[in-house]
Structure formats: C-alpha cells, structure tokens
Amino acid sequence: MLPTLLCWAACALPQGEEPAPVGRVLPAAQPVVSREVPKTLSGEEIHDSHKRAIDSLLGRQNPDGSWGAGAPDCVLELGFALETYYSWQVGAHALGTMALAAIPETPERRIALDRAIHWLCTTRPSTRGSDWDNDRVWSTLYGFVACMELLDDKRFQEGPTAEALTSRGKKFMDSLLAHQSDMGGWAYYDDPPYDRMPTWATSFCTALVLPSMVRAEQRGWAVEKKVNQRALSYVARCELPGGAYEYDLNPRVRIGGIEHINRMEGSLGRTQVGNWARIQAGDRHVTPDSVREGLAALFRHHGFLDHARTRPVPHEGFHANAGYFYYFAHYYAAKVINTLPKDEQEEWHAQLRPHITKTQWKDGSMSDFMDAGYAITSATAFAILTLEAGLR
C-alpha cells in the first residue's frame, strides 16, 4: 500500500537512524530515541514529538506547496514506470495536506495549508504507468479522501477553495467509478488480461476510500448506491473468523501454514481500517467488541510490525508483513479507537502513542520503509494524524 505508498524495491532505513541526503542508499547512523519505550504516553507527554513532526512536515514543503518529487529520488527504488513516482508524490501530498488541516491553525500553518490545497487542486491528474502497474490508484484514493476531508472542514465549505476542492474531488471520484473492479474494490496492480477495469482489488484500498465514497453519495454527487454497496460487500467478505481480513478477496480463503499473511498477525493494519470503514458505512455487524478485539490483537502482536518496519524487501517480515504498513496501521487504529465510547478512548490512544514516538528521527520526520521523499511525507503525515486523533 501506500500504506506508505507501496514500492517493491527500495532502500530501507535501519531502525533508529537519520534520513539520508537524496541519492544516498543508507543514511548516517544517529540514534534518535532511547530503547526504553514506555507502554503508554499521555497527550501531554507527546506534545514535543507531535510538534517536531509538524515542524518537519512544514520544513520539507516545496515552494510550490507540494512535497517530494515526481521522479525517483532514492537510489534503489528504480524499476517502476516513471508516472508511478508522480502518483506516489500526489498520494503522499494528499496525506500531508490532511495532516496540516487536522492540526491547530497558526498563521504559518495556514499559509502552508493553503499552498498545499492549491497544488492538490491544480496539479495534473496522474495516469496509469503501464499494463500491470496501476499505482495511479494511490493518488486517486488519497486525493479523493483529502478533498472530502477538506470539504467537511468549516474553513473550506464556501468560496473559491470549496469550488476548487469540489471540482478536483469529483475528478478523483470519476476515476474511481471508472476503475472499480468487477468484485467491487480497488487496488494498485493488475493481472492479465489487462483492461481499464482491473481484475484485482484489496481489502485495505477499498476500505480506506469507502467512507469518503459514502460521504460523496450523501452530498448528492453522482455515486450510485450500488457502487458503495459493492465496495462495502467486498470489505465485509474479506473478514475471516477471528477478525483478520484477507489481503484480497478469494472464493477460497488462502491460509497456508502458521505464518500466512491472512492470519491475524499479518492483518494488524487491515483489521483496523476494515473495521473502521464498515462502521462508517453503517455496517452494524462490526460491534464495539469487534473493535476492541482488533485493537487488542494489534498490541498483542505488535512485534510483527516492529520487525517489518524499515526492512528493504516488501512482505519479508513474519506473516508477510511489510514496512510500509506500519504508520498506515496506526493511523486507522487511531480512527477506529474514536468509534468507541469516549470514556475508553484515551486508554487505547495512550497505548498507541509510544509506537509512533519511538520511531521519530531527530529532525522530527519519520519513515517506515525508505528515505524517498514521498515515503517520508506519507509516514510523517500518518504519524501526525495518528497523534492528533488522540488529542482532539
């Protein structure tokens, strides 16, 4: 996934080291945090970490309002269609924009946010890079989610910015509608026979965009009810006994052996986004107890995410965990925590926060997979959003 913007061959960051200058394979080794990680952190205790992440995101923003670059900027990440790097940049930019919109406003932050929104609404749409490589989906998924999030913000509900967000949001939505798979979901790669409508979908891609599609339908945008019904059905059918979600839906569930990606240990991120999306879409089969069980599994098996974070080969972790699922998992854990009764939310957020702060570099930024610009942008944005969800 863009959980943090999927890349099959990339240079990974050894745990606890600073980001490298562009073009270097390995960063300079500088430990960033003590190995003593507390089990819980209060909102007050993460204030400094949260602010440093925000300052880093602001400091990395380009003069035109964007982040990163639409071309390879990490030595070992080559091998994709050139358009794919631009798609990852747009997807990461959307997350960065969401992060700036979520935090308390200051004059400096508002200027940065306005510039980010302008770039999101005016940059060219990404296209499919090749037959199998459909990573343009990442720019479409998170671009659409960002537009819907911003249109729910009272600051952007009228005037030229609202018009620009509506226009760009509808373009993202039209692309999603045109490329929904025959099974009802969305994904970033394709299998033969190659066509406009992909033959493959994943549970987590479909889940992350489903609530925004529901909001678009509620706004009266041109989304047929059956589109969201098919997407919700896809996510729901991916749920397995025990609370894990299949990576992608199969008529016959694939679980081969005790270390499979579709066991709970390999579904730690998918379970959180799957449960959250179904709740937001009105699926009453996901209960507060389901949410609690999924969160408990995240903390019980968290070592598998720790093991995979920054590893250089995707899915080489136990249970096929990949580094780029790390911040994705925690962001949607924070969102699903906020569906629980308010009197128990802080206890869960307190357990979640140390797993964000322990990964932070000295400059305030973060990454879970490599030191490419879009990976740092998306990881830092996910981290800010995760912490912010527990502070509001």
PyMOL commands that set and color helices and strands:
alter all, ss='L'
color gray80, all
select helices_A, chain A and resi 44-59+75-77+82-102+107-122+136-151+154-156+160-178+203-218+225-238+264-266+268-280+288-300+303-308+318-320+323-337+342-352+354-357+373-389
alter helices_A, ss='H'
color red, helices_A
deselect
rebuild
show_as cartoon
